[in-house]
Amino acid sequence: MTRIEGTIETPHGLPGCVAAALEPDNLTLIRTYPIEGGVRAEIGGTRLRSIIASVDDYLMNLAIAEEICTCASRRGRGLE
């Protein structure tokens, strides 16, 4: 069976927060962790449809995590 692998790296001002928010999604196909200046997601599996669905879910969750971390940071600094 063919293995499909890939990486998604996105820049974030609060990579630790974003990665922590995505940690519950670290299942069999995707592993997310903070890197300097951003977040890296490593994707791997053998079924293309499963990978596509997982990446779609990941990107939606990534957008939400970024927004939550940004809002929480602003509140913590008294900006809202």
C-alpha positions in Angstrom: 0.0 0.0 0.0 1.3 3.5 -0.9 2.0 5.8 2.0 1.1 9.5 1.5 2.9 12.1 3.6 3.1 15.8 3.7 3.8 18.8 5.9 1.9 22.1 6.5 3.7 25.0 8.1 1.9 28.2 9.0 3.2 31.3 10.7 1.7 32.4 14.0 2.5 35.0 16.6 1.6 32.6 19.4 2.7 29.2 18.1 2.6 27.5 21.5 -1.0 28.5 22.0 -2.1 27.5 18.5 -0.4 24.1 18.8 -1.9 23.4 22.2 -5.3 24.3 20.9 -4.9 21.8 18.1 -3.4 19.0 20.3 -6.7 17.1 20.8 -6.7 16.6 17.0 -3.3 14.8 17.1 -4.7 11.5 16.1 -3.3 8.9 13.7 -3.1 11.0 10.5 -1.9 14.5 11.8 0.6 15.6 14.4 0.9 19.3 15.2 3.6 21.0 17.1 5.0 24.5 17.5 8.1 25.6 15.6 9.9 28.9 15.7 7.5 31.5 14.5 4.7 29.1 13.6 3.1 25.6 13.7 4.0 22.5 11.8 1.5 19.7 11.0 2.9 16.4 9.7 0.3 14.4 7.8 0.6 10.7 6.8 -1.6 7.8 5.9 -2.5 5.4 3.2 -6.0 6.5 2.2 -6.2 9.7 0.2 -9.8 10.4 1.0 -9.0 10.2 4.8 -6.1 12.5 4.4 -8.1 15.1 2.4 -10.8 15.0 5.1 -8.3 15.3 7.9 -6.5 18.2 6.2 -9.8 20.0 5.6 -10.8 19.6 9.3 -7.3 20.7 10.4 -7.4 23.9 8.4 -10.8 24.9 9.8 -9.5 24.1 13.4 -6.3 26.0 12.7 -8.2 29.1 11.8 -10.3 28.8 14.9 -7.3 28.2 17.1 -5.5 31.3 15.7 -8.5 33.4 16.4 -9.0 32.1 19.9 -5.3 32.6 20.8 -5.2 36.1 19.3 -8.3 37.1 21.3 -7.1 35.5 24.5 -3.7 37.3 24.1 -5.5 40.7 23.6 -7.6 40.2 26.6 -4.6 39.2 28.7 -3.0 42.5 27.7 -6.2 44.5 28.4 -6.7 45.4 24.7 -10.4 44.3 24.6 
